[in-house]
Amino acid sequence: MPRQYTVLVPITNTPASLEALTAACTLVRQHKGRVLVVHVIEVLRSLPLNAGMEPEARRGEQLFRRAEELASHAGCHVEAQLLQAREAGQAIVDEARDRGVDAIIMGIGYNRIIGAFQVGRTADFVLKNAPCEVWVVRQSLTPRASH
């Protein structure tokens, strides 16, 4: 049996993140694949990596419920994984490598730092180090009408 086409979508509490999930669902429906949704809790270096991060974990679970609802409306199922790491970018790349995913689709906001557009630390790391395709969904400059 051939391996299933797999897309990893890191999610945060941003519209761009949810747009990336919608794009991933569209893609996996075409490939009859699956979507892995990850939320990374970044742990401060002053804390142990396995520190209890209950409020952050609850927020992650809320994001997963939102992602599952959105995916269900888009006709796809998601598998969710909560990760704790020092750096989100490294955790995303490691998860992609460990799971053998075919693509990472990540949403980014529109950040202007000192007048120039910046993709951000996490997206920059993933773009430079991912073992697979990386698709970036950039947040629109203008708000879209709700569906």
DSSP file (Angstrom, degrees, kcal/mol; ACC not computed):
  #  RESIDUE AA STRUCTURE BP1 BP2  ACC     N-H-->O    O-->H-N    N-H-->O    O-->H-N    TCO  KAPPA ALPHA  PHI   PSI    X-CA   Y-CA   Z-CA
    1    1 A M              0   0    0      0, 0.0     3,-0.1     0, 0.0     0, 0.0   0.000 360.0 360.0 360.0 129.7    0.0    0.0    0.0
    2    2 A P        -     0   0    0      0, 0.0     2,-0.1     0, 0.0     0, 0.0  -0.285 360.0 -96.7 -66.6 151.7    1.5    3.4   -1.0
    3    3 A R        -     0   0    0      1,-0.1     2,-0.3     3,-0.0     3,-0.0  -0.410  42.7-109.0 -68.2 142.6    2.3    5.9    1.8
    4    4 A Q        -     0   0    0     -2,-0.1     2,-0.2     1,-0.1    29,-0.1  -0.544  30.8-110.0 -77.0 134.8   -0.4    8.5    2.5
    5    5 A Y        -     0   0    0     26,-0.4    29,-2.4    -2,-0.3     2,-0.4  -0.478  43.2-163.2 -62.5 127.0    0.4   12.1    1.4
    6    6 A T  E     -a   34   0A   0     -2,-0.2    96,-2.5    27,-0.2    97,-1.3  -0.963  15.4-169.1-127.2 133.3    0.9   14.0    4.6
    7    7 A V  E     -ab  35 103A   0     27,-2.3    29,-3.1    -2,-0.4     2,-0.5  -0.970  11.2-150.2-119.8 132.6    0.8   17.7    5.3
    8    8 A L  E     -ab  36 104A   0     95,-2.7    97,-2.3    -2,-0.4    29,-0.2  -0.884  11.6-170.8-102.0 131.3    1.9   19.3    8.6
    9    9 A V  E     -a   37   0A   0     27,-3.2    29,-1.9    -2,-0.5     2,-0.4  -0.940  11.4-152.2-124.7 108.6    0.3   22.5    9.7
   10   10 A P  E     -a   38   0A   0      0, 0.0    97,-0.5     0, 0.0     2,-0.4  -0.660  22.9-157.6 -75.2 130.3    1.6   24.4   12.7
   11   11 A I        +     0   0    0     27,-3.1    29,-0.3    -2,-0.4     2,-0.3  -0.884  21.8 165.5-117.7 146.2   -1.2   26.4   14.2
   12   12 A T        -     0   0    0     -2,-0.4     2,-1.7     2,-0.2     6,-0.1  -0.763  57.5 -80.4-134.6-178.8   -1.3   29.5   16.4
   13   13 A N  S    S+     0   0    0     -2,-0.3     3,-0.1     4,-0.1    -2,-0.0  -0.392  91.6 109.7 -87.8  61.2   -4.2   31.8   17.3
   14   14 A T  S  > S-     0   0    0     -2,-1.7     4,-1.5     1,-0.1    -2,-0.2  -0.964  74.7-125.7-133.4 150.9   -4.0   33.8   14.1
   15   15 A P  H  > S+     0   0    0      0, 0.0     4,-2.1     0, 0.0     5,-0.2   0.885 112.0  57.4 -59.8 -38.1   -6.2   34.0   11.0
   16   16 A A  H  > S+     0   0    0      1,-0.2     4,-2.1     2,-0.2    92,-0.2   0.875 102.8  54.3 -62.0 -37.3   -3.2   33.2    8.8
   17   17 A S  H  > S+     0   0    0      1,-0.2     4,-1.6     2,-0.2    -1,-0.2   0.903 109.6  46.3 -62.8 -42.6   -2.8   29.9   10.6
   18   18 A L  H  X S+     0   0    0     -4,-1.5     4,-2.0     2,-0.2    -1,-0.2   0.832 109.2  54.8 -71.4 -31.7   -6.4   28.9   10.0
   19   19 A E  H  X S+     0   0    0     -4,-2.1     4,-2.2     2,-0.2    -2,-0.2   0.882 106.2  52.9 -65.7 -37.1   -6.1   29.9    6.3
   20   20 A A  H  X S+     0   0    0     -4,-2.1     4,-2.4     1,-0.2    -2,-0.2   0.894 107.4  51.6 -63.5 -39.4   -3.1   27.6    6.1
   21   21 A L  H  X S+     0   0    0     -4,-1.6     4,-2.4     2,-0.2    -2,-0.2   0.908 108.3  50.9 -64.1 -41.7   -5.2   24.8    7.6
   22   22 A T  H  X S+     0   0    0     -4,-2.0     4,-2.0     2,-0.2    -2,-0.2   0.916 110.9  48.8 -61.4 -42.9   -7.9   25.4    5.0
   23   23 A A  H  X S+     0   0    0     -4,-2.2     4,-2.3     1,-0.2    -2,-0.2   0.906 110.5  51.5 -62.6 -41.4   -5.3   25.2    2.2
   24   24 A A  H  X S+     0   0    0     -4,-2.4     4,-2.8     1,-0.2     5,-0.2   0.905 108.2  51.3 -63.5 -41.4   -3.9   22.0    3.6
   25   25 A C  H  X S+     0   0    0     -4,-2.4     4,-1.9     1,-0.2    -1,-0.2   0.906 109.6  50.1 -62.9 -41.0   -7.4   20.4    3.7
   26   26 A T  H  X S+     0   0    0     -4,-2.0     4,-1.3     1,-0.2    -1,-0.2   0.925 113.1  47.1 -61.1 -44.5   -7.9   21.4    0.1
   27   27 A L  H  X S+     0   0    0     -4,-2.3     4,-1.5     1,-0.2    -2,-0.2   0.928 112.0  47.5 -65.1 -47.0   -4.6   19.8   -0.9
   28   28 A V  H  X>S+     0   0    0     -4,-2.8     5,-2.6     1,-0.2     4,-0.9   0.810 105.7  59.0 -70.8 -27.2   -5.0   16.5    1.1
   29   29 A R  H  <5S+     0   0    0     -4,-1.9     3,-0.4    -5,-0.2    -1,-0.2   0.912 107.0  48.4 -63.6 -39.2   -8.5   16.0   -0.3
   30   30 A Q  H  <5S+     0   0    0     -4,-1.3    -2,-0.2     1,-0.2    -1,-0.2   0.852 121.0  35.9 -66.6 -34.5   -7.0   16.1   -3.8
   31   31 A H  H  <5S-     0   0    0     -4,-1.5   -26,-0.4   -26,-0.1    -1,-0.2   0.393 106.0-123.2 -98.4   1.2   -4.3   13.6   -2.7
   32   32 A K  T  <5 +     0   0    0     -4,-0.9    -3,-0.2    -3,-0.4   -27,-0.2   0.931  69.4 135.0  51.9  47.8   -6.5   11.5   -0.4
   33   33 A G      < -     0   0    0     -5,-2.6     2,-0.3   -29,-0.1   -27,-0.2  -0.085  51.3-103.5-107.7-155.4   -4.0   12.3    2.3
   34   34 A R  E     -a    6   0A   0    -29,-2.4   -27,-2.3    42,-0.1     2,-0.5  -0.954  14.8-134.9-139.2 157.2   -3.9   13.5    5.9
   35   35 A V  E     -ac   7  78A   0     42,-0.9    44,-2.4    -2,-0.3     2,-0.6  -0.950   9.8-161.4-115.6 127.5   -3.3   16.6    7.9
   36   36 A L  E     -ac   8  79A   0    -29,-3.1   -27,-3.2    -2,-0.5     2,-0.5  -0.946  10.8-160.9-104.5 122.8   -1.2   16.7   11.0
   37   37 A V  E     -ac   9  80A   0     42,-3.3    44,-2.3    -2,-0.6     2,-0.4  -0.906  10.3-174.7-105.7 127.7   -1.8   19.8   13.1
   38   38 A V  E     -ac  10  81A   0    -29,-1.9   -27,-3.1    -2,-0.5     2,-0.4  -0.950  14.3-166.3-123.3 145.0    0.8   20.8   15.7
   39   39 A H  E     - c   0  82A   0     42,-1.8    44,-2.8    -2,-0.4     2,-0.5  -0.997  15.4-151.3-125.5 126.7    0.9   23.6   18.3
   40   40 A V  E     - c   0  83A   0     -2,-0.4     2,-0.7   -29,-0.3    44,-0.2  -0.860   4.3-157.0-104.8 125.1    4.2   24.3   19.8
   41   41 A I  E     - c   0  84A   0     42,-3.3    44,-2.2    -2,-0.5     2,-0.5  -0.890  19.1-141.4 -94.5 115.4    4.5   25.7   23.4
   42   42 A E  E     - c   0  85A   0     -2,-0.7     2,-0.5    42,-0.2    44,-0.2  -0.691  14.3-151.0 -82.3 124.5    7.8   27.5   23.6
   43   43 A V        -     0   0    0     42,-2.7     6,-0.1    -2,-0.5     7,-0.0  -0.825  18.0-116.4-100.0 127.7    9.3   26.8   27.0
   44   44 A L    >   -     0   0    0     -2,-0.5     3,-1.9     1,-0.1    -1,-0.0  -0.253  21.4-121.0 -59.1 147.5   11.6   29.5   28.5
   45   45 A R  T 3  S+     0   0    0      1,-0.3    -1,-0.1    41,-0.1     4,-0.1   0.723 111.2  66.4 -63.9 -20.6   15.2   28.4   29.0
   46   46 A S  T 3  S+     0   0    0      2,-0.1    -1,-0.3     0, 0.0    -2,-0.1   0.593  98.7  63.7 -76.7  -9.2   14.9   29.1   32.7
   47   47 A L  S <  S-     0   0    0     -3,-1.9     2,-0.1     4,-0.0    -4,-0.0  -0.806  96.7 -98.4-111.7 154.1   12.3   26.3   33.0
   48   48 A P    >   -     0   0    0      0, 0.0     3,-2.1     0, 0.0    -4,-0.1  -0.423  36.3-117.3 -65.3 148.5   12.8   22.5   32.5
   49   49 A L  T 3  S+     0   0    0      1,-0.3    -6,-0.0    -4,-0.1    -2,-0.0   0.812 115.4  49.3 -58.9 -31.2   11.7   21.5   29.0
   50   50 A N  T 3  S+     0   0    0      2,-0.1    -1,-0.3    -7,-0.0     3,-0.1   0.114  82.1 146.1 -96.4  22.8    9.0   19.2   30.5
   51   51 A A    <   -     0   0    0     -3,-2.1     2,-0.6     1,-0.1    -4,-0.0  -0.235  61.9-100.2 -57.8 145.1    7.6   22.0   32.8
   52   52 A G        +     0   0    0      1,-0.1     2,-0.3     3,-0.0    -1,-0.1  -0.588  42.6 177.5 -69.9 115.3    3.9   21.9   33.4
   53   53 A M     >  +     0   0    0     -2,-0.6     4,-2.7     1,-0.2     5,-0.2  -0.520  12.5 160.2-117.3  60.3    2.5   24.5   31.1
   54   54 A E  H  > S+     0   0    0     -2,-0.3     4,-2.6     1,-0.2     5,-0.2   0.885  70.1  47.2 -58.4 -49.0   -1.2   24.0   31.9
   55   55 A P  H  > S+     0   0    0      0, 0.0     4,-2.0     0, 0.0    -1,-0.2   0.922 116.4  45.9 -60.6 -40.5   -2.7   27.4   30.7
   56   56 A E  H  > S+     0   0    0      2,-0.2     4,-2.3     1,-0.2    -2,-0.2   0.887 111.8  51.8 -67.3 -38.7   -0.7   27.1   27.4
   57   57 A A  H  X S+     0   0    0     -4,-2.7     4,-2.4     2,-0.2    -1,-0.2   0.898 108.7  51.0 -65.0 -39.9   -1.8   23.5   27.0
   58   58 A R  H  X S+     0   0    0     -4,-2.6     4,-2.1     2,-0.2    -2,-0.2   0.912 109.9  49.7 -63.3 -41.6   -5.4   24.4   27.5
   59   59 A R  H  X S+     0   0    0     -4,-2.0     4,-2.2    -5,-0.2    -2,-0.2   0.903 109.9  52.0 -62.7 -39.7   -5.0   27.2   24.9
   60   60 A G  H  X S+     0   0    0     -4,-2.3     4,-2.2     1,-0.2    -2,-0.2   0.909 108.3  50.3 -61.5 -42.7   -3.5   24.6   22.5
   61   61 A E  H  X S+     0   0    0     -4,-2.4     4,-2.1     2,-0.2    -1,-0.2   0.879 109.0  52.2 -64.0 -37.6   -6.4   22.2   23.1
   62   62 A Q  H  X S+     0   0    0     -4,-2.1     4,-2.2     2,-0.2    -1,-0.2   0.903 108.7  50.7 -63.7 -40.6   -8.8   25.1   22.3
   63   63 A L  H  X S+     0   0    0     -4,-2.2     4,-2.8     1,-0.2    -2,-0.2   0.903 108.5  52.6 -62.3 -40.4   -6.9   25.7   19.1
   64   64 A F  H  X S+     0   0    0     -4,-2.2     4,-2.9     2,-0.2    -2,-0.2   0.902 107.6  50.9 -63.2 -40.8   -7.2   22.0   18.2
   65   65 A R  H  X S+     0   0    0     -4,-2.1     4,-2.2     2,-0.2    -1,-0.2   0.924 112.2  47.1 -62.6 -42.5  -10.9   22.1   18.7
   66   66 A R  H  X S+     0   0    0     -4,-2.2     4,-2.6     2,-0.2    -2,-0.2   0.918 113.0  49.2 -62.5 -43.0  -11.1   25.1   16.4
   67   67 A A  H  X S+     0   0    0     -4,-2.8     4,-2.9     1,-0.2     5,-0.2   0.909 110.5  49.9 -63.7 -42.7   -8.9   23.4   13.8
   68   68 A E  H  X S+     0   0    0     -4,-2.9     4,-2.3     2,-0.2    -1,-0.2   0.895 112.0  48.6 -63.8 -39.4  -11.0   20.2   14.0
   69   69 A E  H  X S+     0   0    0     -4,-2.2     4,-2.0    -5,-0.2    -2,-0.2   0.934 113.9  45.6 -65.2 -46.6  -14.2   22.2   13.4
   70   70 A L  H  X S+     0   0    0     -4,-2.6     4,-1.4     1,-0.2    -2,-0.2   0.917 114.2  48.6 -62.4 -44.4  -12.7   24.1   10.5
   71   71 A A  H  <>S+     0   0    0     -4,-2.9     5,-2.8     1,-0.2     4,-0.3   0.898 108.2  54.4 -63.5 -41.0  -11.3   20.9    9.0
   72   72 A S  H ><5S+     0   0    0     -4,-2.3     3,-1.3     1,-0.2    -1,-0.2   0.909 107.7  49.7 -59.9 -42.8  -14.6   19.1    9.3
   73   73 A H  H 3<5S+     0   0    0     -4,-2.0    -1,-0.2     1,-0.3    -2,-0.2   0.811 110.0  52.1 -64.6 -29.1  -16.3   21.9    7.4
   74   74 A A  T 3<5S-     0   0    0     -4,-1.4    -1,-0.3     2,-0.2    -2,-0.2   0.401 122.0-109.1 -88.3   2.9  -13.6   21.6    4.7
   75   75 A G  T < 5S+     0   0    0     -3,-1.3     2,-0.3    -4,-0.3    -3,-0.2   0.810  80.8 106.0  78.4  30.6  -14.3   17.9    4.5
   76   76 A C      < -     0   0    0     -5,-2.8     2,-0.4    -8,-0.1    -1,-0.3  -0.961  60.1-130.5-140.7 160.9  -11.1   16.6    6.1
   77   77 A H        -     0   0    0     -2,-0.3   -42,-0.9    -3,-0.1     2,-0.4  -0.850  20.9-154.2-108.5 143.0   -9.9   15.1    9.4
   78   78 A V  E     -c   35   0A   0     -2,-0.4     2,-0.5   -44,-0.1   -42,-0.2  -0.903   9.8-146.7-118.5 149.4   -6.9   16.3   11.3
   79   79 A E  E     -c   36   0A   0    -44,-2.4   -42,-3.3    -2,-0.4     2,-0.3  -0.963  25.5-149.9-107.8 128.2   -4.6   14.6   13.8
   80   80 A A  E     -c   37   0A   0     -2,-0.5     2,-0.4   -44,-0.2   -42,-0.2  -0.791  16.4-177.4-108.6 143.9   -3.4   17.0   16.5
   81   81 A Q  E     -c   38   0A   0    -44,-2.3   -42,-1.8    -2,-0.3     2,-0.5  -0.979  14.2-151.9-140.5 123.9   -0.1   17.0   18.4
   82   82 A L  E     -c   39   0A   0     -2,-0.4     2,-0.3   -44,-0.2   -42,-0.2  -0.847  21.6-170.5 -94.9 126.9    0.8   19.4   21.2
   83   83 A L  E     -c   40   0A   0    -44,-2.8   -42,-3.3    -2,-0.5     2,-0.4  -0.896  16.6-155.6-120.0 147.0    4.6   19.9   21.5
   84   84 A Q  E     +c   41   0A   0     -2,-0.3     2,-0.3   -44,-0.2   -42,-0.2  -0.990  32.9 144.4-118.4 130.6    6.8   21.6   24.0
   85   85 A A  E     -c   42   0A   0    -44,-2.2   -42,-2.7    -2,-0.4     3,-0.2  -0.968  57.9-115.5-156.2 165.9   10.2   23.0   22.8
   86   86 A R  S    S+     0   0    0     -2,-0.3     2,-0.4     1,-0.3    -1,-0.1   0.881 107.3  25.8 -72.4 -39.2   12.7   25.8   23.3
   87   87 A E     >  -     0   0    0      1,-0.1     4,-1.9   -45,-0.1    -1,-0.3  -0.992  67.1-149.6-131.4 126.5   12.1   27.0   19.7
   88   88 A A  H  > S+     0   0    0     -2,-0.4     4,-2.5     1,-0.2     5,-0.2   0.899  97.3  56.4 -61.3 -42.2    9.0   26.4   17.6
   89   89 A G  H  > S+     0   0    0      1,-0.2     4,-2.3     2,-0.2    -1,-0.2   0.920 108.5  46.0 -58.2 -46.3   10.9   26.4   14.3
   90   90 A Q  H  > S+     0   0    0      1,-0.2     4,-2.8     2,-0.2    -1,-0.2   0.902 112.2  51.7 -63.6 -41.0   13.1   23.5   15.4
   91   91 A A  H  X S+     0   0    0     -4,-1.9     4,-2.4     2,-0.2    -1,-0.2   0.896 110.3  48.7 -63.4 -40.2   10.2   21.6   16.8
   92   92 A I  H  X S+     0   0    0     -4,-2.5     4,-2.4     2,-0.2    -2,-0.2   0.928 113.4  46.4 -65.7 -45.6    8.3   21.9   13.5
   93   93 A V  H  X S+     0   0    0     -4,-2.3     4,-2.4    -5,-0.2    -2,-0.2   0.920 113.5  49.1 -63.0 -44.4   11.2   20.8   11.5
   94   94 A D  H  X S+     0   0    0     -4,-2.8     4,-3.1     1,-0.2     5,-0.2   0.916 111.8  48.6 -62.1 -43.3   11.9   17.8   13.8
   95   95 A E  H  X S+     0   0    0     -4,-2.4     4,-2.4     2,-0.2    -1,-0.2   0.905 111.0  50.6 -64.5 -41.3    8.3   16.8   13.7
   96   96 A A  H  X>S+     0   0    0     -4,-2.4     5,-1.8     2,-0.2     4,-0.9   0.915 114.5  44.3 -61.7 -42.9    8.2   17.0    9.9
   97   97 A R  H ><5S+     0   0    0     -4,-2.4     3,-0.5     2,-0.2    -2,-0.2   0.941 114.4  48.3 -66.7 -48.0   11.4   14.9    9.7
   98   98 A D  H 3<5S+     0   0    0     -4,-3.1    -2,-0.2     1,-0.2    -1,-0.2   0.856 117.9  41.0 -62.7 -35.7   10.2   12.3   12.3
   99   99 A R  H 3<5S-     0   0    0     -4,-2.4    -1,-0.2    -5,-0.2    -2,-0.2   0.540 103.4-129.4 -91.0  -7.9    6.8   11.9   10.6
  100  100 A G  T <<5 -     0   0    0     -4,-0.9   -94,-0.2    -3,-0.5    -3,-0.2   0.906  38.9-175.0  62.3  42.7    8.1   11.9    7.1
  101  101 A V      < -     0   0    0     -5,-1.8   -94,-0.2    -6,-0.2    -1,-0.1  -0.309  28.4-142.7 -72.7 156.4    5.7   14.6    5.9
  102  102 A D  S    S+     0   0    0    -96,-2.5    31,-1.3     1,-0.3     2,-0.3   0.744  78.5   3.6 -87.6 -27.4    5.4   15.7    2.3
  103  103 A A  E     -bd   7 133A   0    -97,-1.3   -95,-2.7    29,-0.2     2,-0.5  -0.994  54.3-143.4-157.3 152.3    4.8   19.3    3.0
  104  104 A I  E     -bd   8 134A   0     29,-2.1    31,-3.4    -2,-0.3     2,-0.5  -0.987  16.9-168.1-114.4 129.4    4.5   21.9    5.7
  105  105 A I  E     + d   0 135A   0    -97,-2.3     2,-0.4    -2,-0.5    31,-0.2  -0.968  14.5 176.3-119.0 115.7    1.9   24.6    5.2
  106  106 A M  E     - d   0 136A   0     29,-2.7    31,-2.7    -2,-0.5     2,-0.4  -0.944  23.0-138.1-125.8 143.1    2.2   27.5    7.6
  107  107 A G  E     - d   0 137A   0    -97,-0.5     2,-0.4    -2,-0.4    31,-0.2  -0.751  20.3-172.2 -94.6 140.6    0.4   30.8    8.0
  108  108 A I  E     - d   0 138A   0     29,-2.5    31,-3.0    -2,-0.4    12,-0.1  -0.974  19.0-125.6-131.0 148.7    2.2   34.0    8.8
  109  109 A G        -     0   0    0     -2,-0.4     2,-1.0    29,-0.2   -95,-0.0  -0.245  36.9 -96.7 -78.0 174.4    1.0   37.4    9.7
  110  110 A Y        -     0   0    0     30,-0.2     2,-0.5    28,-0.1     9,-0.1  -0.818  50.8-177.3 -97.1  99.0    2.0   40.5    7.8
  111  111 A N  E     -E  118   0B   0     -2,-1.0     7,-2.3     7,-0.7     2,-0.6  -0.841  13.8-168.3-102.9 128.9    4.8   41.9    9.9
  112  112 A R  E     +E  117   0B   0     -2,-0.5     2,-0.5     5,-0.2     5,-0.2  -0.958   8.2 179.9-115.6 115.0    6.5   45.1    9.1
  113  113 A I  E >  S-E  116   0B   0      3,-2.5     3,-1.7    -2,-0.6    -2,-0.0  -0.970  74.5 -13.5-116.7 122.5    9.7   45.7   11.1
  114  114 A I  T 3  S-     0   0    0     -2,-0.5    -1,-0.2     1,-0.3     3,-0.1   0.898 129.5 -55.2  51.7  44.8   11.5   48.9   10.4
  115  115 A G  T 3  S+     0   0    0      1,-0.2     2,-0.4    -3,-0.2    -1,-0.3   0.330 118.6  99.4  80.3  -8.3    9.5   49.5    7.3
  116  116 A A  E <  S-E  113   0B   0     -3,-1.7    -3,-2.5     1,-0.0     2,-0.2  -0.880  77.5-108.6-116.0 146.6   10.3   46.1    5.7
  117  117 A F  E     -E  112   0B   0     -2,-0.4     2,-0.4    -5,-0.2    -5,-0.2  -0.490  35.6-168.6 -69.2 136.2    8.2   42.9    5.6
  118  118 A Q  E     -E  111   0B   0     -7,-2.3    -7,-0.7    -2,-0.2     3,-0.1  -0.983  22.6-150.6-127.1 139.0    9.6   40.1    7.7
  119  119 A V        -     0   0    0     -2,-0.4     4,-0.4     1,-0.2   -10,-0.2   0.739  51.3-116.3 -79.8 -21.5    8.5   36.5    7.7
  120  120 A G     >  -     0   0    0      1,-0.1     4,-2.3     3,-0.1     5,-0.2  -0.101  24.4 -79.2 101.4 157.4    9.4   36.0   11.4
  121  121 A R  H  > S+     0   0    0      2,-0.2     4,-2.1     1,-0.2     5,-0.2   0.889 124.6  46.1 -60.9 -45.9   11.8   33.8   13.3
  122  122 A T  H  > S+     0   0    0      2,-0.2     4,-2.5     1,-0.2     5,-0.2   0.955 115.2  44.3 -67.4 -50.4    9.9   30.6   13.2
  123  123 A A  H  > S+     0   0    0     -4,-0.4     4,-2.9     1,-0.2     5,-0.2   0.896 112.5  53.8 -61.7 -39.7    8.9   30.7    9.5
  124  124 A D  H  X S+     0   0    0     -4,-2.3     4,-1.8     2,-0.2    -1,-0.2   0.925 110.2  46.5 -59.8 -45.6   12.4   31.7    8.6
  125  125 A F  H  X S+     0   0    0     -4,-2.1     4,-1.8     2,-0.2    -2,-0.2   0.928 113.7  48.0 -63.0 -45.5   13.9   28.7   10.4
  126  126 A V  H  X S+     0   0    0     -4,-2.5     4,-2.4     1,-0.2    -2,-0.2   0.924 110.4  51.6 -62.8 -44.6   11.4   26.3    8.8
  127  127 A L  H  < S+     0   0    0     -4,-2.9    -1,-0.2     1,-0.2    -2,-0.2   0.874 115.6  42.1 -59.6 -37.3   12.0   27.7    5.3
  128  128 A K  H  < S+     0   0    0     -4,-1.8    -1,-0.2    -5,-0.2    -2,-0.2   0.757 127.8  26.3 -80.5 -25.4   15.7   27.2    5.7
  129  129 A N  H  < S+     0   0    0     -4,-1.8    -2,-0.2    -3,-0.1    -3,-0.2   0.510  80.3 122.0-123.0  -6.3   15.7   23.8    7.4
  130  130 A A     <  -     0   0    0     -4,-2.4     4,-0.1    -5,-0.2   -37,-0.1  -0.317  53.4-143.2 -65.4 143.2   12.6   21.8    6.6
  131  131 A P  S    S+     0   0    0      0, 0.0     2,-0.2     0, 0.0    -1,-0.1   0.320  81.5  36.9 -85.6   8.6   13.2   18.4    4.9
  132  132 A C  S    S-     0   0    0      1,-0.1   -29,-0.2   -28,-0.0   -30,-0.1  -0.768 105.5 -53.0-143.7-176.9   10.2   18.8    2.7
  133  133 A E  E     -d  103   0A   0    -31,-1.3   -29,-2.1    -2,-0.2     2,-0.4  -0.351  48.6-154.4 -61.0 147.6    8.2   21.4    0.7
  134  134 A V  E     -d  104   0A   0    -31,-0.2     2,-0.4    -4,-0.1   -29,-0.2  -0.992   7.9-168.7-128.6 124.9    7.2   24.4    2.7
  135  135 A W  E     -d  105   0A   0    -31,-3.4   -29,-2.7    -2,-0.4     2,-0.5  -0.929   7.6-156.0-110.1 135.7    4.2   26.5    1.7
  136  136 A V  E     -d  106   0A   0     -2,-0.4     2,-0.7   -31,-0.2   -29,-0.2  -0.952   5.1-162.8-115.7 127.6    3.6   29.8    3.3
  137  137 A V  E     -d  107   0A   0    -31,-2.7   -29,-2.5    -2,-0.5     2,-0.4  -0.931  16.3-154.6-107.5 109.6    0.1   31.4    3.5
  138  138 A R  E     -d  108   0A   0     -2,-0.7   -29,-0.2   -31,-0.2   -28,-0.1  -0.694  22.9-107.3 -89.4 135.6    0.6   35.1    4.3
  139  139 A Q        -     0   0    0    -31,-3.0    -1,-0.1    -2,-0.4     2,-0.0  -0.263  41.3-104.6 -55.7 140.5   -2.2   37.0    6.0
  140  140 A S        -     0   0    0      1,-0.1   -30,-0.2     2,-0.1    -1,-0.1  -0.333  15.8-134.0 -65.8 149.3   -4.1   39.3    3.8
  141  141 A L  S    S+     0   0    0     -3,-0.1    -1,-0.1     1,-0.1    -2,-0.1   0.778  94.2  48.0 -73.7 -27.4   -3.4   43.0    4.1
  142  142 A T  S    S-     0   0    0      1,-0.0    -2,-0.1     0, 0.0    -1,-0.1  -0.920  99.1-103.6-115.4 141.6   -7.1   43.8    4.1
  143  143 A P        -     0   0    0      0, 0.0     2,-0.2     0, 0.0    -2,-0.1  -0.346  36.5-133.1 -62.0 138.7   -9.7   41.9    6.1
  144  144 A R        -     0   0    0      1,-0.1     2,-0.1    -4,-0.1     3,-0.1  -0.627  23.6-101.6 -91.0 152.4  -11.7   39.4    4.2
  145  145 A A        -     0   0    0     -2,-0.2    -1,-0.1     1,-0.1     2,-0.0  -0.470  48.0-103.6 -66.3 142.7  -15.5   39.1    4.4
  146  146 A S              0   0    0      1,-0.1    -1,-0.1    -2,-0.1     0, 0.0  -0.363 360.0 360.0 -71.5 151.4  -16.5   36.2    6.6
  147  147 A H              0   0    0     -3,-0.1    -1,-0.1    -2,-0.0    -2,-0.1   0.448 360.0 360.0 -78.4 360.0  -17.7   33.0    4.8
